[in-house]
């Protein structure tokens, strides 16, 4: 069994430019086929309207999967929390070779939107507005043959880019003051940590129901292995200080690689691990190997400034291999050997 995560970076942003879109598909398809995934968690899948007034659909994803094994896979996707329809940008998708027995999304089901009194808004406002998380968490329960159910949790946490502060932007990328930028950056961190907390509480709910549950949290954490969101998901013993919570830990599967190979993004020449697979201990017992397909990965900052719309994703996909079920011995077979 192979399980993968891949941030496709605004898949569908070029549907209005057919030649550019088709060229991008020719780059992304081989990357996806190389994964040979049985279960694939995708981030940043855009939804478009084929005609004005129609519902948004994952048209770009449909076209990307055409002619691949994934075209026949079962699929669930996230929805905009306000509309119940696919969001224009950054939907989450789970593809599975096997039926998805149950699915849901989590958005402020465990963690209420934090309230915040703006310190630098212009003009200052009375009251404390709620700071909602940008995206839901997507969950699917999958039944691989001969194995316990797999609980797949697909996440895309808030990027470390300053969130908006009322009246404090000169343009989408420029701020009026350092203090306002700092407040926006704080809010982005608050959202990212809050999303991780909600995912962790959902994991705990699953473990309460079944301490031996096979759980995998996959996706773009926008944070390294020792940063706050990843630490919240992992709940390592050195953080909880309680040995009785060892069975609640989630293990970063990337530790199966040397440190020099552990990166999914290059930013300003720095190699960082932002895309992760975290597994519960019963699932780790079946873990065999992990790959990060980062051989051709370019520097995202250089690419954005010199290439413009790159056909590639600046995130490397990650795929883990798990041991299949051991077949039961045939009737009458000699089991003493």
N, C-alpha and C positions, 0 to 999 in steps of 0.2 A: 504494500500500500504506500503510495506516494502522495504527500500533501504539500501544497505550495502556496506562496503568497506573492503577489506582484502588483505594484502601483503603476498603473498604465498612464498616468499623468495626462489628465484632461482628454481621455479618449472621446472623440466625437467633436472636438473643437474645429475640425476642418471639413465637416460634411458639406459645407457650402463651396468648398474648393475640391472637386472630385479628383483631380490629378494628384494633388497633395495628399488627400486622404488615402487613395489607393497606394501611393508610394509608402506612406506610413504603415499601412497594413502589411506590405511586403517586408518591412523590417520587424514588426512585432510578431507576426505569425510564427516565424522560425524560433523566436525566443520562447513562445508558449509551447510549441511542439517539442522543443528540447526538454522541457520540464517533465513530459510524460506523466503528468499528474492525474491521479484518480480523483482528488478533491483540490479545487483551486479557489483561493480567496483573492478577489480583485478589488482594488480601490481606484477611485477617480474615474468612474464610468459616467459620462454625461448622457442626459436624455434630451431628445429633440422632438419637435413637432414636425411631422412630415408635411402638414398643411396647417395654415392658421386656424385656430379654434379647435384643433384636435388634441387629444391627450398626448402627453410626452411619452416616448417609448425609447428603449435602449437600442436604437437603430444601429448605431456605430458598433456596438458589441455584437449584434446579430451578424453584421457584415464581416467583422473580424473573425468570427468563429466559422464562417462558411468554409466548407471543404476540409475542416479539421475534425479530429475525434471529439473535440469539445462540443461540436454542433449538436450532438445527440445527448449531451449530458443534461441531467436535471438541474434546475436553476431556481434560486430565490434572490431577490434584490431588495435593497432598502427603499423606503418611501419618505417623502418629505413629511415631517411630523405634523405640519399644519394642514396640508392638502390631502395626504394619503396617496398621492401619485408620485411617480419618480421625480426626483429633484432635477433642476436644470443642470447642476454641476455636482460632481463628487459623490455619486451613488456607490454603494458597496454591493458586491455580487458574490455569491457562493455557487460554484459549479461542482457537480458531483456525478461520478460514474454510476452511483447507486441512488436509489430513491431517497429523497429528503423527507423523513417521516413527519417532522414538525419544524416550524420556523416561526420566528418572531423578531421584532426589533425592540431595542431598549433605549429609551430617551427620557431621562428624568423619572424613571420608574423606581429607582433606588436612591437617587440623589436629587434633591430639589435644586432648581436654579439658584445659585448664590446671589445675594443682593449686594449691591455695591454703591456707596456714596462717592460720586466722582469728586476728585480733588482738583482737577485741572480743567474741567469742562468750561466752555466759553459760549454763553454765560453759564455760571454755576446754576445748578438745578436743585430744587428741593426734592426730598425723598430719596429713596434707594431703589433704583430699577433692578429687576432680575436679569442676570447674565446667563442666557440660555446657551447650552452647548451647540456647536455648529452642526454636528451630524449625529445620527443615532449609531448604535452598535447593532450589528446583524448577527443573528443566531440561527443555526440549522442543526437539527439532530439527524444524523445519517446512520444507516444500518449496513455496514459492510458485511458481506457474507462470511459467516463463521467467526465473527468478532463481536465484542460488545458494541453498543451504539457509540458513535463518535459525536461529541458535542463540539461543534466548530463555532468559534466566536470570531467574527471578522471586525476589525477596528481600524479607524483612521482618526487619530487624535489631532487636536489643533496644532498647527505649525507654529514654531517660535517666531512669529511675525506679529508685531504689535497690533492689538485689536483697536477698533475705532474708539475715539474719545470725542464726544460731541463738540463741534466747532474748533477742533484742533488740527485739522489737516489742511495743508496748502494745496495738495493734489493727492492722488491715490498713494504715492510713494514718499511724500514729504510732509514733515511735521512743523508746527509753529514754534515748538519749544522742546527742549530736552526733557523737561518734567512731564509734558503730555505724552511724549513717546514712551517714557519710563512707565507711566501709568498704563498705557496700552500694552506694553510688553508684560507687565504684571498680570493684566487681565488675560492675556493669551496663556500664560503659565497656569493661571487659576482654572481656565477651561480645560487645559490639557490634563492637569492633575485630577480634576473632577471627573472627566471621562474615564480615566484609569480607575478611579475609585468606583465608579458605577460598574465597570467591567469586573473589578475584583469582587464586589458584592454579589454580582450575578454568578460568578464562579463559585462563591461560597454557598449560594442557594443550591446550585447543582450538586456540590459536595455534601451538603446537608441531606439531600435526597438519596445520594449514592456515594459513599466515601471511596468507592473503587471506580468512579466514573472516568472514562477516557475523554479528557478535555484538552482542546487545543485553542489557544488565543493567538490569532495570526493577524498580521497587518502592519500598517505604517504607524509606528508609535511617535514619530517625529522626536525621538529621544534615544539616547544611547542606553546601554545595558545597565549602567549605574546611575542613571538620572532618575528623577522622581517617578515618572509614569511607569517605567520598567520595574522599579523597586516595589511600587504598589502592586503591580500584577504578580510579581514573584513572591512577595511576602517571605523572604529568606529568614532563616532562624536567627541570624545575627541582628536582624531588624526587629523581629517579634520578641526575641529573648525567651522563647518558650519551646522546649523540645517536644512538647505534646502537640505542637502545631506543624510538625514535620510533614504530616500527610496532607496538609493544606497548601504546601508550597507548589509553585509552578516553576519548572526548570527551563532555562534558556537553552534551546537545542544548539544554538550557534557555538556553545562551549565545546562542541564536538570538533571544531576546527581550530587550527592554530590562530593566534591573535592577528598575524599578518594577513590572514584571509578573511577576517571578520569585518567586512564593510559592505554596505549596500548603496552608499552615496559618497561622492567626492565633492567637497565644498571648499573652495579656496585652497586647493591642494591637500586638504585634510580628509583622510578616509574615516568615515563614520558609519556606525551600524544603527540605522534608523528603522529598518524593517525586520520584524522578529517572528519567531515561532516559539511560544511558551507552552509546555505540556505538563499535565498532571503526572504524578509518579506512576500510576498504573499504565499510562500510555508510554512513559519513558522506558518502562520495562520492555517494550516492543521496538524501541528506537534503535536503528542500525547506523544510519549515516545522514549527513546533511551536506548540501551543495549551495553555494552562492555564485550565481553566474555573473560575475563582475569583471570578466576579462576585458570587455570592450567598453567599460564604463568611463564616460567622460566627466570632466569637472562641470557641475551644473552652473556655477557662477560664470565660468568662461563661456559655456555654451549659450546661456541666456543673453550675454552681451555681444557675442560675435556671430552666432548662427541664427538667432531668432527662433523660429519654429522648428526645432529639431525633430526629425521623425522618430527618434529614439525616446525612451523613457530614461530619465536620469536616476532612476531607482533600479537596482539589480533584483531580479527575482530570487527567491529562496525556496528550496524544496528539500523535504526530509523523507527518508525511506524508513518504513516500519516493517517489522517481521510479520508475515501473514499468520493466519491461524494454523495450528498443527493439525493435519487431517486425523480424524479418528481411525484407529486400526481397523482393517477389514475384518468382517466376522470370521472367526476361526483362525485369525492370524496368530503367529507365535509372538507374544508380547514379552517373553522372558529374556530376549537377547538384548 
